[in-house]
Amino acid sequence: MKDKARIAGVGMVPFTKAGRSAPYDAMGADAARQALADAGLPYGEVQQAYVGFVIGDTTSGQQALYALGLNGTPIVNVNNACASGSTALFLAHQAVASGTVDVALALGFEQMLAGALASPFNDRPGVNGTLNAMVARVQGWDEKAPIAAQYFGGAGREYQRRYGMPDEVFAMISVKSRRHAARNPLAVFREPTTVEEVLASARIHAGLTKLQCCPPTCGAAAAVVVSADYASRHGLSGRSVAIAGQALTTDAGASFEAGDMIAGVGADMTRRAARSAYRQAGIGADELHVVELHDCFTPNEVISYEALGLCPEGGAERFIRDGANTYGGRVVTNPSGGLLSKGHPLGATGLAQVAEIVWQLRGEAGERQVPGARLGLAHNVGIGGACVVTVLAR
């Protein structure tokens, strides 16, 4: 790992429910300052910055980072659906690994509104037209149901038809998520819940209940990426974490051609990204100690276990029932509480996942520390589509 680009610092503001946060620019500036302070670097050392967000105007990244200094640093704004934050990191990593710069900043933020996501445009084709056409063909289209719930609820139903997993096992994911979030002061939902409460919460669509869906959230997170040489010259190697492997994928024909809802919501993208990241890192999925994966809805956690290779195809029920996904099991998944409980501010999510993995690998995660964690993975999906898988090593 000695020649790999490294994450020298991370930062994250506490996530909040929609409508209760500081403005996006204040949150973004705060997270960036934290990451720089964690790395022990001034903003003037940053040679390029990449800023991810979904709901915002053109140069929102400049609005946030100008508060750190008007020094002409190139700032690139990134919108790649829910994978915007991890895509900003991918670009920062690419700039450093290519030798173009020695120091790059990745920042992600979101200031969301309450309620289901909706496009502000009605005068042009929607961004998910190819997926929507497949959904309508495979399971019909419900004009009254939230769009994302139709995607992931449909994928959950398909998984049940294929493997017979009962509703209660999906609910166990939400219970695990809250149990982990109780140890995370940056998470939104830290109160415990039960399988019975999850199943009794309001019905959303196709078996999904309210407590199986991530909430609209506001927040920001950031990471400072440096070259291995820069880390060595500036004494940053000790606390920095290597980006051992990273891949960005988009949809291929397999996402749509077979009428497979599981592939349509990102399983195929995830599988290809994971294989590439593992190959770059020279590891297998069975060597990971801690994983932050994209659990926007409980079915996507199930699907992601298998697409990431954490358990065999069709093996998620046994993986969950055996507690292989939590402390004392094979690999701790979403120790932060994940999107379901920590929250899902779209542009910030991928970088918040990476911040959690960095803290875990440094041994700085407090009550939620995974003992002996040396290898971790962050998995961030955006429908439309994009997936980033990042393997981090200490």
GULOBA-709076 format. One record per residue (C-alpha): residue number from 0; x, y, z. Coordinates in Angstrom, 1 decimal, always signed. Layout:
num_east_north_up
NUM_X_Y_Z
...
***
This chain:
num_east_north_up
0_+0.0_+0.0_+0.0
1_+3.0_+2.3_+0.2
2_+2.5_+3.8_-3.2
3_-1.3_+4.3_-2.9
4_-3.0_+7.7_-2.5
5_-4.1_+8.2_+1.0
6_-6.9_+9.9_+2.9
7_-5.2_+12.2_+5.4
8_-8.2_+13.7_+7.0
9_-12.0_+13.4_+7.2
10_-14.8_+15.6_+8.6
11_-18.6_+15.3_+9.1
12_-21.3_+17.4_+10.6
13_-24.1_+15.8_+12.6
14_-26.9_+14.8_+10.3
15_-30.4_+16.3_+10.9
16_-33.9_+15.9_+9.8
17_-34.9_+18.0_+6.8
18_-35.6_+21.6_+7.7
19_-33.5_+21.6_+10.9
20_-30.0_+22.1_+9.6
21_-27.8_+25.1_+8.9
22_-27.7_+26.2_+5.3
23_-25.8_+23.9_+2.9
24_-22.9_+26.3_+2.5
25_-22.3_+26.5_+6.2
26_-22.5_+22.7_+6.6
27_-20.1_+22.2_+3.7
28_-17.6_+24.7_+5.0
29_-17.7_+23.1_+8.4
30_-17.1_+19.6_+7.1
31_-14.3_+20.8_+4.9
32_-12.6_+22.7_+7.8
33_-12.9_+19.5_+10.0
34_-11.3_+17.4_+7.3
35_-8.4_+19.8_+6.8
36_-7.9_+20.1_+10.6
37_-7.9_+16.4_+10.9
38_-5.2_+16.2_+8.2
39_-3.3_+19.1_+9.8
40_-3.3_+21.1_+6.6
41_-4.4_+24.6_+5.7
42_-6.8_+25.1_+2.8
43_-4.0_+26.8_+0.9
44_-2.4_+23.3_+0.4
45_-5.5_+22.1_-1.6
46_-4.7_+22.1_-5.3
47_-8.1_+20.9_-6.5
48_-11.5_+20.5_-4.9
49_-14.5_+18.3_-6.0
50_-17.9_+19.0_-4.5
51_-20.9_+16.7_-4.7
52_-24.5_+17.6_-4.2
53_-27.9_+16.8_-5.9
54_-30.3_+19.5_-4.9
55_-28.6_+22.8_-5.6
56_-27.6_+25.4_-8.1
57_-24.6_+25.4_-10.4
58_-21.6_+26.6_-8.3
59_-22.9_+25.7_-4.9
60_-19.4_+24.2_-4.2
61_-17.8_+27.6_-4.6
62_-20.4_+29.1_-2.3
63_-19.3_+26.6_+0.4
64_-15.6_+26.6_-0.1
65_-15.1_+30.4_-0.7
66_-15.6_+30.7_+3.1
67_-12.3_+28.8_+3.5
68_-10.4_+31.2_+1.3
69_-10.4_+33.0_-2.0
70_-7.2_+31.7_-3.3
71_-8.2_+30.5_-6.8
72_-8.3_+26.8_-6.0
73_-10.0_+25.0_-8.9
74_-13.5_+23.7_-7.7
75_-15.4_+21.2_-9.7
76_-19.2_+20.6_-8.9
77_-20.4_+17.0_-9.2
78_-23.9_+15.7_-9.5
79_-24.2_+11.9_-9.9
80_-27.4_+11.2_-8.0
81_-27.0_+9.6_-4.6
82_-23.4_+8.6_-5.5
83_-22.4_+12.3_-5.9
84_-20.2_+12.4_-2.7
85_-18.3_+9.2_-3.6
86_-17.9_+10.4_-7.2
87_-16.3_+13.6_-5.9
88_-13.9_+11.4_-3.9
89_-13.3_+9.2_-7.0
90_-12.3_+12.3_-9.0
91_-10.1_+13.7_-6.1
92_-8.4_+10.3_-5.9
93_-8.0_+10.1_-9.7
94_-6.3_+13.6_-9.6
95_-3.9_+12.5_-6.9
96_-3.2_+9.0_-8.2
97_-2.4_+10.3_-11.7
98_+0.2_+12.7_-10.3
99_-1.7_+15.8_-11.4
100_-1.9_+17.1_-7.8
101_-0.5_+16.1_-4.4
102_-3.5_+17.3_-2.4
103_-7.2_+17.2_-3.3
104_-10.3_+17.9_-1.3
105_-13.6_+16.0_-1.7
106_-16.7_+17.5_-0.2
107_-20.4_+16.5_-0.2
108_-23.4_+18.2_+1.2
109_-27.2_+18.3_+0.9
110_-29.9_+20.5_+2.3
111_-33.1_+18.5_+1.7
112_-36.8_+19.2_+1.9
113_-39.2_+16.9_+3.9
114_-41.1_+14.3_+1.9
115_-40.4_+12.0_-1.0
116_-37.9_+13.1_-3.7
117_-39.4_+14.7_-6.8
118_-37.9_+16.3_-9.8
119_-38.4_+20.1_-10.2
120_-38.7_+19.8_-13.9
121_-41.8_+18.8_-15.9
122_-40.8_+20.1_-19.3
123_-38.2_+17.5_-20.2
124_-37.5_+13.8_-20.2
125_-36.8_+12.4_-16.7
126_-33.4_+11.1_-15.8
127_-34.6_+7.5_-15.1
128_-36.6_+6.9_-18.2
129_-34.9_+3.7_-19.1
130_-35.4_+2.2_-15.6
131_-38.9_+3.5_-15.4
132_-39.9_+1.9_-18.6
133_-38.5_-1.4_-17.3
134_-40.4_-1.0_-14.0
135_-43.7_-0.3_-15.8
136_-43.1_-3.4_-18.0
137_-42.2_-5.7_-15.1
138_-44.5_-4.7_-12.3
139_-46.6_-1.8_-13.5
140_-46.4_+1.9_-12.5
141_-48.2_+3.4_-9.5
142_-48.6_+7.1_-10.0
143_-49.4_+7.5_-6.3
144_-46.4_+5.7_-4.8
145_-43.0_+7.3_-4.2
146_-40.7_+6.5_-7.1
147_-37.8_+5.2_-5.1
148_-40.0_+3.0_-3.1
149_-41.4_+1.5_-6.3
150_-37.8_+0.6_-7.4
151_-36.6_-0.9_-4.1
152_-39.9_-2.3_-2.9
153_-40.2_-4.1_-6.3
154_-36.6_-5.4_-5.9
155_-37.5_-6.6_-2.4
156_-40.5_-8.5_-3.7
157_-38.5_-10.0_-6.5
158_-35.9_-11.2_-3.9
159_-38.7_-12.8_-1.9
160_-40.1_-14.6_-4.9
161_-36.7_-15.9_-5.8
162_-35.4_-16.9_-2.4
163_-38.5_-16.9_+0.0
164_-37.1_-14.5_+2.6
165_-39.9_-13.4_+4.9
166_-40.8_-9.8_+5.8
167_-39.5_-10.2_+9.3
168_-35.9_-10.7_+8.1
169_-36.0_-7.4_+6.1
170_-37.2_-5.8_+9.3
171_-34.3_-7.2_+11.3
172_-32.0_-4.9_+9.2
173_-33.8_-1.8_+10.5
174_-33.5_-3.1_+14.0
175_-29.7_-3.7_+13.5
176_-29.4_-0.3_+12.0
177_-30.9_+1.5_+15.0
178_-28.8_-0.6_+17.4
179_-25.6_+0.5_+15.7
180_-26.8_+4.2_+15.4
181_-27.4_+4.3_+19.1
182_-23.6_+4.5_+19.4
183_-23.2_+7.2_+16.9
184_-23.7_+10.8_+18.0
185_-23.7_+12.0_+14.4
186_-26.8_+9.9_+13.5
187_-30.3_+11.1_+13.2
188_-32.3_+8.1_+14.6
189_-30.7_+6.5_+17.6
190_-33.8_+5.2_+19.4
191_-34.1_+1.4_+19.4
192_-36.9_-0.4_+17.6
193_-38.2_-3.9_+17.2
194_-39.1_-6.2_+14.3
195_-42.8_-5.8_+15.4
196_-42.5_-2.0_+15.4
197_-40.8_-2.0_+12.0
198_-43.5_-4.2_+10.4
199_-46.3_-2.2_+12.1
200_-45.1_+1.2_+10.8
201_-46.9_+2.9_+8.0
202_-47.0_+1.0_+4.7
203_-45.2_+2.7_+1.8
204_-45.1_+0.3_-1.1
205_-44.7_-3.4_-1.9
206_-43.9_-4.6_+1.6
207_-41.8_-1.6_+2.5
208_-42.8_+0.2_+5.7
209_-41.7_+3.6_+6.9
210_-39.0_+2.2_+9.2
211_-37.5_+0.4_+6.2
212_-36.9_+3.6_+4.3
213_-34.2_+6.2_+4.7
214_-35.4_+9.7_+5.7
215_-34.8_+13.0_+3.9
216_-31.7_+14.3_+5.7
217_-29.4_+17.3_+5.8
218_-25.7_+17.1_+6.3
219_-22.1_+17.3_+5.0
220_-18.9_+15.3_+5.0
221_-15.4_+15.7_+3.5
222_-12.1_+14.0_+2.9
223_-8.6_+15.2_+2.1
224_-6.7_+13.0_-0.4
225_-2.9_+13.2_-0.6
226_-0.2_+11.3_-2.6
227_+1.9_+8.8_-0.7
228_+4.9_+10.9_-1.3
229_+3.3_+14.0_+0.1
230_+2.1_+12.0_+3.1
231_+5.6_+10.8_+3.7
232_+7.2_+14.3_+3.3
233_+4.7_+15.9_+5.7
234_+4.5_+13.3_+8.4
235_+1.0_+12.2_+7.5
236_+1.6_+8.5_+6.9
237_+0.9_+7.4_+10.5
238_-2.8_+8.4_+10.7
239_-3.6_+8.3_+7.0
240_-5.5_+5.5_+5.4
241_-4.7_+4.0_+1.9
242_-7.2_+4.0_-0.9
243_-6.4_+0.4_-1.8
244_-8.9_+0.1_-4.6
245_-11.7_+2.2_-6.0
246_-14.1_+1.8_-9.0
247_-16.9_+3.8_-10.5
248_-19.4_+2.0_-12.7
249_-22.6_+3.0_-14.5
250_-25.5_+0.9_-15.9
251_-24.8_-1.7_-18.5
252_-27.3_-3.7_-20.5
253_-27.7_-6.2_-17.6
254_-29.4_-3.5_-15.5
255_-32.4_-3.5_-17.9
256_-32.5_-6.2_-20.5
257_-33.7_-9.1_-18.4
258_-36.5_-7.2_-16.6
259_-34.7_-7.9_-13.3
260_-35.6_-5.4_-10.6
261_-32.6_-6.4_-8.5
262_-30.2_-5.6_-11.3
263_-32.2_-2.5_-12.1
264_-31.6_-0.9_-8.6
265_-27.8_-1.4_-8.8
266_-26.8_-5.0_-8.1
267_-25.1_-5.3_-11.5
268_-23.2_-2.0_-11.0
269_-22.2_-3.0_-7.5
270_-20.9_-6.4_-8.5
271_-18.7_-5.0_-11.3
272_-17.4_-2.1_-9.1
273_-16.7_-4.5_-6.2
274_-14.8_-6.9_-8.4
275_-12.6_-4.1_-9.8
276_-11.9_-2.6_-6.3
277_-11.0_-6.0_-4.8
278_-8.7_-6.7_-7.7
279_-6.9_-3.4_-7.3
280_-6.5_-4.0_-3.6
281_-5.5_-7.6_-4.0
282_-8.1_-8.9_-1.5
283_-11.3_-10.9_-1.4
284_-14.6_-9.9_+0.2
285_-14.0_-12.4_+2.9
286_-11.0_-10.3_+4.2
287_-13.0_-7.2_+5.0
288_-13.6_-6.3_+8.6
289_-16.1_-3.4_+8.3
290_-18.4_-2.2_+5.5
291_-20.5_+0.9_+5.0
292_-23.1_+0.0_+2.3
293_-25.9_+1.8_+0.6
294_-29.0_+0.8_+2.7
295_-31.4_+3.4_+1.4
296_-34.1_+0.7_+1.8
297_-33.9_-2.6_+3.6
298_-34.0_-4.6_+0.3
299_-31.0_-2.8_-0.9
300_-28.9_-3.9_+2.1
301_-29.9_-7.5_+1.3
302_-29.1_-7.1_-2.4
303_-25.8_-5.4_-1.6
304_-24.6_-8.2_+0.7
305_-24.7_-10.5_-2.2
306_-23.5_-8.1_-4.9
307_-20.5_-7.2_-2.7
308_-19.7_-10.9_-2.1
309_-20.3_-10.7_+1.6
310_-22.5_-13.8_+1.4
311_-23.5_-16.2_-1.4
312_-26.4_-15.4_-3.8
313_-29.6_-16.3_-1.9
314_-27.6_-16.4_+1.4
315_-28.7_-13.1_+2.9
316_-31.3_-14.6_+5.2
317_-28.9_-16.9_+6.9
318_-26.3_-14.1_+7.0
319_-28.8_-11.9_+8.8
320_-30.2_-14.5_+11.2
321_-26.8_-15.7_+12.2
322_-25.7_-12.1_+13.1
323_-22.9_-12.3_+10.6
324_-23.6_-8.7_+9.7
325_-22.9_-7.2_+13.1
326_-20.5_-7.1_+16.0
327_-19.2_-10.6_+16.8
328_-20.1_-11.8_+13.3
329_-18.2_-12.1_+10.1
330_-18.2_-8.5_+9.0
331_-19.8_-5.5_+10.7
332_-22.1_-3.7_+8.2
333_-23.0_-0.1_+8.7
334_-21.6_+0.5_+12.2
335_-22.6_+4.2_+11.7
336_-26.3_+3.2_+11.5
337_-26.2_+3.5_+7.7
338_-28.6_+5.5_+5.6
339_-31.6_+4.1_+7.4
340_-30.6_+5.5_+10.8
341_-27.6_+7.9_+10.4
342_-29.5_+9.5_+7.5
343_-29.1_+10.1_+3.8
344_-28.2_+13.6_+2.7
345_-27.7_+12.7_-0.9
346_-24.5_+14.4_-1.8
347_-22.9_+13.8_+1.6
348_-23.6_+10.1_+2.0
349_-20.6_+8.6_+0.1
350_-18.2_+10.8_+2.0
351_-19.8_+10.1_+5.3
352_-19.4_+6.4_+4.7
353_-15.7_+6.9_+4.0
354_-15.3_+9.0_+7.1
355_-16.8_+6.2_+9.2
356_-14.4_+3.6_+7.6
357_-11.4_+5.9_+8.2
358_-12.4_+6.3_+11.9
359_-12.8_+2.6_+12.2
360_-9.4_+1.8_+10.6
361_-7.7_+4.3_+12.9
362_-9.4_+2.9_+16.0
363_-11.2_+6.2_+16.6
364_-14.8_+5.1_+16.4
365_-15.5_+5.1_+20.1
366_-18.3_+2.8_+21.4
367_-19.0_+1.5_+17.9
368_-15.3_+0.5_+17.2
369_-14.9_-2.7_+15.3
370_-12.1_-4.6_+17.1
371_-9.0_-5.0_+15.0
372_-10.4_-3.4_+11.8
373_-7.7_-3.1_+9.2
374_-9.6_-3.4_+5.9
375_-12.9_-1.6_+5.1
376_-15.2_-0.9_+2.2
377_-17.6_+1.9_+1.3
378_-20.4_+1.3_-1.2
379_-22.5_+4.2_-2.6
380_-25.2_+3.8_-5.3
381_-27.1_+6.4_-7.3
382_-30.0_+5.4_-9.4
383_-29.7_+6.7_-12.9
384_-27.1_+5.2_-12.5
385_-23.7_+5.2_-10.7
386_-22.0_+3.1_-8.2
387_-18.7_+3.7_-6.4
388_-16.9_+1.0_-4.3
389_-13.9_+2.1_-2.3
390_-11.6_-0.3_-0.4
391_-9.6_+1.4_+2.4
392_-6.7_-0.2_+4.2
393_-4.6_+0.6_+7.3
***
